[in-house]
Amino acid sequence: MSKPEQPHERQDQDSREKTIADNVAFILGKDFQKASGGESVGGNAGRNQLAVNVLYDPETGKLLAAGNAQSIRDPALVIHRQGGYKIAPNIGCALIMVEMKISSGQGRSLKITEKLQSIVFSEDQPSSDVRNILESSLEAARKPFEERL
């Protein structure tokens, strides 16, 4: 006999699903697109890849911003000081890796395809629940991300 679901468990599941849906919308949205468009392919990210910096709430897993810290102007996320900046202490930081391929299209056109590869966390590892939410968000965004081009 299974134990009945508790009201807080249902609320937690609903909250998790909403966070994942919000994160998918964020990954498919203009802020993430703008941040990924400003990154160069290769370099530290690896061959045919780019890395997009993302900031997230370490308690909920909700994605909050994308881009390099110096371009994020929300003082709750990034603290700017004369000559520098730092991520606010209550904010998580990660990289979303995107693979890019350029191939020949019809005629003389080129076709660019992008694939969401993985999420890489900074030295401050999130809890297993938050990590699962972020990885689930990336998985849920893969197909629509690739179809948008």
Contacts in CASP RR format, 6 or more apart in sequence:
PFRMAT RR
TARGET T0000
AUTHOR 0000-0000-0000
METHOD contacts of the structure
MODEL  1
MSKPEQPHERQDQDSREKTIADNVAFILGKDFQKASGGESVGGNAGRNQL
AVNVLYDPETGKLLAAGNAQSIRDPALVIHRQGGYKIAPNIGCALIMVEM
KISSGQGRSLKITEKLQSIVFSEDQPSSDVRNILESSLEAARKPFEERL
15 60 0 8 1.000
16 133 0 8 1.000
19 60 0 8 1.000
19 61 0 8 1.000
19 62 0 8 1.000
19 133 0 8 1.000
19 137 0 8 1.000
20 133 0 8 1.000
20 136 0 8 1.000
20 137 0 8 1.000
20 140 0 8 1.000
21 140 0 8 1.000
22 62 0 8 1.000
22 63 0 8 1.000
23 61 0 8 1.000
23 62 0 8 1.000
23 63 0 8 1.000
23 133 0 8 1.000
23 134 0 8 1.000
23 137 0 8 1.000
23 140 0 8 1.000
23 141 0 8 1.000
24 137 0 8 1.000
24 140 0 8 1.000
24 141 0 8 1.000
24 144 0 8 1.000
26 32 0 8 1.000
26 63 0 8 1.000
26 66 0 8 1.000
27 63 0 8 1.000
27 96 0 8 1.000
27 116 0 8 1.000
27 137 0 8 1.000
27 138 0 8 1.000
27 141 0 8 1.000
27 145 0 8 1.000
28 141 0 8 1.000
28 144 0 8 1.000
28 145 0 8 1.000
28 148 0 8 1.000
31 65 0 8 1.000
31 66 0 8 1.000
32 52 0 8 1.000
32 54 0 8 1.000
32 66 0 8 1.000
32 96 0 8 1.000
34 66 0 8 1.000
35 52 0 8 1.000
35 53 0 8 1.000
35 66 0 8 1.000
35 67 0 8 1.000
35 68 0 8 1.000
36 50 0 8 1.000
36 52 0 8 1.000
36 66 0 8 1.000
36 98 0 8 1.000
36 114 0 8 1.000
37 50 0 8 1.000
39 45 0 8 1.000
39 50 0 8 1.000
39 51 0 8 1.000
39 52 0 8 1.000
40 50 0 8 1.000
41 48 0 8 1.000
41 49 0 8 1.000
41 50 0 8 1.000
41 100 0 8 1.000
42 48 0 8 1.000
42 49 0 8 1.000
42 50 0 8 1.000
44 51 0 8 1.000
45 51 0 8 1.000
45 95 0 8 1.000
45 97 0 8 1.000
48 99 0 8 1.000
48 100 0 8 1.000
48 101 0 8 1.000
49 97 0 8 1.000
49 98 0 8 1.000
49 99 0 8 1.000
49 100 0 8 1.000
49 117 0 8 1.000
50 97 0 8 1.000
50 98 0 8 1.000
50 100 0 8 1.000
51 95 0 8 1.000
51 96 0 8 1.000
51 97 0 8 1.000
51 98 0 8 1.000
51 120 0 8 1.000
52 66 0 8 1.000
52 67 0 8 1.000
52 95 0 8 1.000
52 96 0 8 1.000
52 98 0 8 1.000
53 66 0 8 1.000
53 67 0 8 1.000
53 68 0 8 1.000
53 69 0 8 1.000
53 93 0 8 1.000
53 94 0 8 1.000
53 95 0 8 1.000
54 63 0 8 1.000
54 64 0 8 1.000
54 65 0 8 1.000
54 66 0 8 1.000
54 67 0 8 1.000
54 93 0 8 1.000
54 94 0 8 1.000
54 95 0 8 1.000
54 96 0 8 1.000
54 119 0 8 1.000
55 63 0 8 1.000
55 64 0 8 1.000
55 65 0 8 1.000
55 66 0 8 1.000
55 72 0 8 1.000
55 77 0 8 1.000
55 78 0 8 1.000
55 87 0 8 1.000
55 91 0 8 1.000
55 92 0 8 1.000
55 93 0 8 1.000
56 62 0 8 1.000
56 63 0 8 1.000
56 64 0 8 1.000
56 91 0 8 1.000
56 92 0 8 1.000
56 93 0 8 1.000
56 94 0 8 1.000
56 126 0 8 1.000
56 130 0 8 1.000
56 134 0 8 1.000
57 64 0 8 1.000
57 91 0 8 1.000
57 92 0 8 1.000
58 90 0 8 1.000
58 91 0 8 1.000
58 92 0 8 1.000
58 124 0 8 1.000
58 126 0 8 1.000
58 127 0 8 1.000
58 130 0 8 1.000
59 130 0 8 1.000
60 130 0 8 1.000
60 133 0 8 1.000
61 126 0 8 1.000
61 130 0 8 1.000
61 133 0 8 1.000
61 134 0 8 1.000
63 134 0 8 1.000
63 137 0 8 1.000
64 74 0 8 1.000
64 77 0 8 1.000
64 91 0 8 1.000
65 72 0 8 1.000
65 74 0 8 1.000
65 77 0 8 1.000
66 96 0 8 1.000
69 78 0 8 1.000
69 85 0 8 1.000
69 86 0 8 1.000
69 87 0 8 1.000
70 78 0 8 1.000
70 80 0 8 1.000
70 84 0 8 1.000
70 85 0 8 1.000
72 78 0 8 1.000
73 80 0 8 1.000
75 88 0 8 1.000
76 88 0 8 1.000
77 87 0 8 1.000
77 88 0 8 1.000
77 91 0 8 1.000
78 85 0 8 1.000
78 86 0 8 1.000
78 87 0 8 1.000
78 88 0 8 1.000
79 85 0 8 1.000
79 86 0 8 1.000
79 87 0 8 1.000
79 88 0 8 1.000
87 93 0 8 1.000
92 122 0 8 1.000
92 124 0 8 1.000
92 126 0 8 1.000
93 121 0 8 1.000
93 122 0 8 1.000
93 124 0 8 1.000
94 119 0 8 1.000
94 120 0 8 1.000
94 121 0 8 1.000
94 122 0 8 1.000
94 134 0 8 1.000
95 119 0 8 1.000
95 120 0 8 1.000
96 116 0 8 1.000
96 118 0 8 1.000
96 119 0 8 1.000
96 138 0 8 1.000
97 116 0 8 1.000
97 117 0 8 1.000
97 118 0 8 1.000
97 119 0 8 1.000
97 120 0 8 1.000
98 114 0 8 1.000
98 115 0 8 1.000
98 116 0 8 1.000
98 117 0 8 1.000
99 114 0 8 1.000
99 115 0 8 1.000
99 117 0 8 1.000
100 112 0 8 1.000
100 113 0 8 1.000
100 114 0 8 1.000
101 112 0 8 1.000
101 113 0 8 1.000
101 114 0 8 1.000
101 115 0 8 1.000
102 110 0 8 1.000
102 111 0 8 1.000
102 112 0 8 1.000
103 110 0 8 1.000
103 111 0 8 1.000
103 113 0 8 1.000
104 110 0 8 1.000
104 111 0 8 1.000
105 111 0 8 1.000
112 149 0 8 1.000
113 146 0 8 1.000
113 149 0 8 1.000
114 145 0 8 1.000
114 146 0 8 1.000
114 149 0 8 1.000
115 142 0 8 1.000
115 145 0 8 1.000
115 146 0 8 1.000
116 138 0 8 1.000
116 141 0 8 1.000
116 142 0 8 1.000
116 145 0 8 1.000
116 146 0 8 1.000
118 138 0 8 1.000
119 134 0 8 1.000
119 135 0 8 1.000
119 138 0 8 1.000
121 131 0 8 1.000
125 131 0 8 1.000
126 134 0 8 1.000
END
